[in-house]
Amino acid sequence: TTIVTPAAAQPRSLAITSDGKFMYVANFNDNSVSGYSIDQTTGALTEITGSPFSTWGTNPASVAVHPSGKYLYTADNGDNDVTQFDVDPNTGALTQMTNPQVNTDTEPIFVAVHPLGQAVYVVNNFSGTVQQFDVDPNTGALSTSPATSAATGTGPYSLTLNPSANFAYISNTGSNDISIVPVNSTTGALGTALTPAS
């Protein structure tokens, strides 16, 4: 049986908390994030009270949840920034942080969190870069400027880390290749991109 749950305009990206209780959807044309609680038996979704939650910037293209489940980040493609949210652990409701906006390079398209939670990565489609922001361990807030960054191929679109979290792989839609960037598995810092693999 297919269970269909309504979403806002142009849902682009999904993220689930590590405990499996909540799911979030970045709504590109609605400038918002929808939040749902997940029925652990049926998988059915129930929209969280207050959802959808407005982002600071426009056109959120990607959403990621911190491993702790306490923080959420969106890559806002239209405004070149990241919106930062606190997550209510009981209800799943989102609240923008006191300083919700962090500026990025041009056209952020994808956001990801290091599995240890100390770094957030933003892929910038137009700039051809990936940026690493430090995460405050007490508040979840990102550093106001990137701690490290690396050049990618043309039109980078998404990123994944290997299980050891010592390499990041970025797909490049414009140059039809994959960038490989070394990552410090302890700090999350980015190194210099290796030669792309065609």
WODAJO-V338955 format. One record per residue. N is the residue number from 0. RES is the residue in three letters. SS is DSSP state (A for helix, B for strand, O for the rest). PSI is psi in whole degrees, -180 to 180 (none if undefined). Layout:
BEGIN
n-><N & N>
res-><RES & RES>
ss-><SS & SS>
psi-><PSI & PSI>
END
This chain:
BEGIN
n-><0 & 1 & 2 & 3 & 4 & 5 & 6 & 7 & 8 & 9 & 10 & 11 & 12 & 13 & 14 & 15 & 16 & 17 & 18 & 19 & 20 & 21 & 22 & 23 & 24 & 25 & 26 & 27 & 28 & 29 & 30 & 31 & 32 & 33 & 34 & 35 & 36 & 37 & 38 & 39 & 40 & 41 & 42 & 43 & 44 & 45 & 46 & 47 & 48 & 49 & 50 & 51 & 52 & 53 & 54 & 55 & 56 & 57 & 58 & 59 & 60 & 61 & 62 & 63 & 64 & 65 & 66 & 67 & 68 & 69 & 70 & 71 & 72 & 73 & 74 & 75 & 76 & 77 & 78 & 79 & 80 & 81 & 82 & 83 & 84 & 85 & 86 & 87 & 88 & 89 & 90 & 91 & 92 & 93 & 94 & 95 & 96 & 97 & 98 & 99 & 100 & 101 & 102 & 103 & 104 & 105 & 106 & 107 & 108 & 109 & 110 & 111 & 112 & 113 & 114 & 115 & 116 & 117 & 118 & 119 & 120 & 121 & 122 & 123 & 124 & 125 & 126 & 127 & 128 & 129 & 130 & 131 & 132 & 133 & 134 & 135 & 136 & 137 & 138 & 139 & 140 & 141 & 142 & 143 & 144 & 145 & 146 & 147 & 148 & 149 & 150 & 151 & 152 & 153 & 154 & 155 & 156 & 157 & 158 & 159 & 160 & 161 & 162 & 163 & 164 & 165 & 166 & 167 & 168 & 169 & 170 & 171 & 172 & 173 & 174 & 175 & 176 & 177 & 178 & 179 & 180 & 181 & 182 & 183 & 184 & 185 & 186 & 187 & 188 & 189 & 190 & 191 & 192 & 193 & 194 & 195 & 196 & 197>
res-><THR & THR & ILE & VAL & THR & PRO & ALA & ALA & ALA & GLN & PRO & ARG & SER & LEU & ALA & ILE & THR & SER & ASP & GLY & LYS & PHE & MET & TYR & VAL & ALA & ASN & PHE & ASN & ASP & ASN & SER & VAL & SER & GLY & TYR & SER & ILE & ASP & GLN & THR & THR & GLY & ALA & LEU & THR & GLU & ILE & THR & GLY & SER & PRO & PHE & SER & THR & TRP & GLY & THR & ASN & PRO & ALA & SER & VAL & ALA & VAL & HIS & PRO & SER & GLY & LYS & TYR & LEU & TYR & THR & ALA & ASP & ASN & GLY & ASP & ASN & ASP & VAL & THR & GLN & PHE & ASP & VAL & ASP & PRO & ASN & THR & GLY & ALA & LEU & THR & GLN & MET & THR & ASN & PRO & GLN & VAL & ASN & THR & ASP & THR & GLU & PRO & ILE & PHE & VAL & ALA & VAL & HIS & PRO & LEU & GLY & GLN & ALA & VAL & TYR & VAL & VAL & ASN & ASN & PHE & SER & GLY & THR & VAL & GLN & GLN & PHE & ASP & VAL & ASP & PRO & ASN & THR & GLY & ALA & LEU & SER & THR & SER & PRO & ALA & THR & SER & ALA & ALA & THR & GLY & THR & GLY & PRO & TYR & SER & LEU & THR & LEU & ASN & PRO & SER & ALA & ASN & PHE & ALA & TYR & ILE & SER & ASN & THR & GLY & SER & ASN & ASP & ILE & SER & ILE & VAL & PRO & VAL & ASN & SER & THR & THR & GLY & ALA & LEU & GLY & THR & ALA & LEU & THR & PRO & ALA & SER>
ss-><O & O & O & O & O & O & O & O & O & O & B & B & B & B & B & B & O & O & O & O & O & B & B & B & B & B & B & O & O & O & O & B & B & B & B & B & B & B & O & O & O & O & O & O & B & B & B & O & O & O & O & O & B & B & O & O & O & O & O & B & B & B & B & B & B & O & O & O & O & O & B & B & B & B & B & B & O & O & O & O & B & B & B & B & B & B & B & O & O & O & O & O & O & B & B & B & B & B & B & B & B & B & B & O & O & O & O & B & B & B & B & B & B & O & O & O & O & O & B & B & B & B & B & B & O & O & O & O & B & B & B & B & B & B & B & O & O & O & O & O & O & B & O & O & O & O & O & B & B & B & B & O & O & O & O & B & B & B & B & B & B & O & O & O & O & O & B & B & B & B & B & B & O & O & O & O & B & B & B & B & B & B & B & O & O & O & O & O & O & B & B & B & B & O & O & O & B & O>
psi-><131 & 126 & 119 & 127 & 128 & 146 & 172 & -173 & 127 & 67 & 124 & -28 & 146 & 148 & 141 & 139 & 154 & -24 & -2 & 10 & -33 & 148 & 146 & 146 & 126 & 121 & 102 & -48 & -4 & -6 & 51 & 170 & 125 & 142 & 141 & 143 & 147 & 123 & 121 & -14 & -47 & -18 & -1 & 150 & 138 & 124 & 137 & 143 & 130 & -13 & 144 & 155 & 129 & 140 & 161 & -47 & -179 & 156 & 60 & 119 & -18 & 150 & 144 & 145 & 137 & 145 & -28 & -17 & 4 & -16 & 152 & 146 & 141 & 144 & 113 & 98 & -34 & -21 & 2 & 56 & 173 & 134 & 135 & 132 & 149 & 145 & 126 & 120 & -19 & -42 & -21 & 0 & 148 & 142 & 128 & 141 & 166 & -43 & 88 & -20 & 133 & 127 & 147 & -179 & -171 & 132 & 64 & 131 & -17 & 140 & 141 & 155 & 137 & 141 & -23 & -10 & 3 & -3 & 148 & 139 & 137 & 124 & 127 & 110 & -48 & -39 & -23 & 47 & 160 & 133 & 143 & 126 & 136 & 148 & 126 & 122 & -18 & -32 & -17 & -3 & 146 & 154 & 146 & -18 & 155 & 139 & -40 & 162 & 162 & 147 & 149 & -170 & -166 & 134 & 48 & 144 & -36 & 168 & 143 & 151 & 146 & 166 & -30 & -7 & 34 & 3 & 140 & 138 & 128 & 125 & 134 & 108 & -26 & -37 & 0 & 51 & -179 & 127 & 140 & 119 & 121 & 144 & 135 & 114 & -15 & -49 & -22 & 1 & 147 & 143 & -161 & 136 & 139 & 173 & 128 & 147 & 116 & none>
END
